[in-house]
Amino acid sequence: VQLVESGGGLVQPGGSLRVSCVASGFTFSWYAMSWYRQAPGKERELVAVISSSGGSTNYEDSVKGRFTISRDNAKNTVYLQMNSLKPDDTAVYYCGAGATIALRPSYWGQGTQVTVSS
């Protein structure tokens, strides 16, 4: 099992960024996929989750209306489009794969750093 994130980087406040996660080694279309983030000194927190079919999504309150999670089951890839970024969004972003949207992921990627700063 492998989850590989990419697309992180440095962006100014108000800017946009899209991070991606490519999965391999398991049947991607059977799993709910999620994005978590962890800032220095803080717990890892759920940002967004999408069901296996893509028909259901949930978001953490602070990112609603700014972030969009999506997936392409043909490409084994999940995305997180982040708009109107704020300094508080600075964190390492991890993708995860779990049996359902209600369960914590069974598999994790290595993370990609997102820094929002002027």
C-alpha positions as CSV (number, residue, x, y, z in Angstrom):
1,V,0.0,0.0,0.0
2,Q,1.3,3.4,-0.9
3,L,-0.2,6.9,-0.8
4,V,2.0,9.7,-2.3
5,E,1.0,13.3,-1.8
6,S,2.3,16.2,-3.9
7,G,1.6,19.8,-4.7
8,G,2.4,21.4,-1.4
9,G,4.4,24.6,-1.2
10,L,4.5,28.2,-0.2
11,V,1.6,30.4,-1.0
12,Q,0.5,33.9,0.0
13,P,-2.6,34.6,2.1
14,G,-5.6,34.6,-0.2
15,G,-4.0,32.4,-2.7
16,S,-4.8,28.9,-3.9
17,L,-3.1,25.5,-4.0
18,R,-4.1,22.0,-5.1
19,V,-2.6,19.0,-3.4
20,S,-2.9,15.5,-4.9
21,C,-2.5,12.0,-3.5
22,V,-1.9,9.0,-5.8
23,A,-2.7,5.6,-4.3
24,S,-1.4,2.1,-5.2
25,G,-1.4,-1.4,-3.7
26,F,-5.1,-1.5,-2.9
27,T,-8.5,-1.2,-4.6
28,F,-8.8,2.6,-4.5
29,S,-12.5,2.7,-5.5
30,W,-13.5,0.7,-2.5
31,Y,-12.1,3.2,0.1
32,A,-13.2,6.5,1.5
33,M,-10.4,9.0,1.1
34,S,-9.6,11.9,3.4
35,W,-7.2,14.8,4.0
36,Y,-5.9,15.5,7.4
37,R,-3.5,18.2,8.5
38,Q,-1.1,18.7,11.4
39,A,0.4,22.0,12.5
40,P,3.4,22.2,14.8
41,G,2.5,21.4,18.3
42,K,-1.1,20.5,17.4
43,E,-3.0,17.3,17.0
44,R,-3.6,15.9,13.5
45,E,-7.1,17.0,12.5
46,L,-9.6,15.9,9.7
47,V,-9.9,18.5,7.0
48,A,-12.1,16.8,4.4
49,V,-13.4,13.3,3.5
50,I,-15.0,11.8,0.4
51,S,-16.9,8.5,0.1
52,S,-15.7,5.7,-2.2
53,S,-18.0,6.8,-5.0
54,G,-17.4,10.5,-4.5
55,G,-21.1,11.0,-3.7
56,S,-20.6,12.2,-0.1
57,T,-18.2,14.7,1.3
58,N,-17.7,16.2,4.7
59,Y,-15.5,19.2,5.7
60,E,-14.1,20.6,8.9
61,D,-16.0,23.9,9.7
62,S,-13.0,26.2,9.2
63,V,-12.5,25.1,5.6
64,K,-16.1,24.9,4.4
65,G,-16.6,27.1,1.4
66,R,-12.9,27.4,0.8
67,F,-11.6,23.8,0.3
68,T,-13.0,21.1,-2.1
69,I,-12.1,17.4,-2.0
70,S,-12.6,15.3,-5.1
71,R,-11.4,12.0,-6.5
72,D,-10.8,10.3,-9.8
73,N,-11.2,6.6,-9.4
74,A,-9.8,5.9,-12.9
75,K,-6.5,7.6,-11.8
76,N,-6.4,6.4,-8.2
77,T,-6.1,10.0,-7.1
78,V,-7.7,12.2,-4.6
79,Y,-7.4,16.0,-4.6
80,L,-7.8,18.9,-2.2
81,Q,-8.4,22.2,-3.9
82,M,-7.6,25.0,-1.3
83,N,-8.7,28.6,-2.0
84,S,-8.6,31.7,0.0
85,L,-5.8,30.3,2.1
86,K,-5.0,31.7,5.5
87,P,-1.9,31.5,7.7
88,D,-3.8,29.2,10.0
89,D,-4.0,26.7,7.1
90,T,-0.2,26.2,7.4
91,A,0.4,22.5,8.2
92,V,1.6,19.2,6.9
93,Y,-1.3,17.7,4.9
94,Y,-1.8,14.0,4.9
95,C,-4.1,11.8,2.8
96,G,-5.6,8.7,4.2
97,A,-7.6,5.7,3.1
98,G,-10.3,4.2,5.2
99,A,-13.2,1.7,5.0
100,T,-15.9,4.4,5.3
101,I,-16.1,8.1,5.8
102,A,-16.9,7.6,9.5
103,L,-13.7,5.7,10.3
104,R,-10.2,6.9,10.8
105,P,-7.9,5.9,7.9
106,S,-6.1,2.6,7.8
107,Y,-3.5,3.8,5.4
108,W,-1.6,7.1,5.5
109,G,0.7,9.0,3.1
110,Q,3.9,10.7,4.1
111,G,2.5,14.2,4.0
112,T,3.2,17.4,2.0
113,Q,4.0,20.8,3.6
114,V,1.7,23.7,2.9
115,T,2.8,27.1,4.1
116,V,0.7,30.2,3.9
117,S,2.8,33.3,4.4
118,S,3.5,36.7,2.9
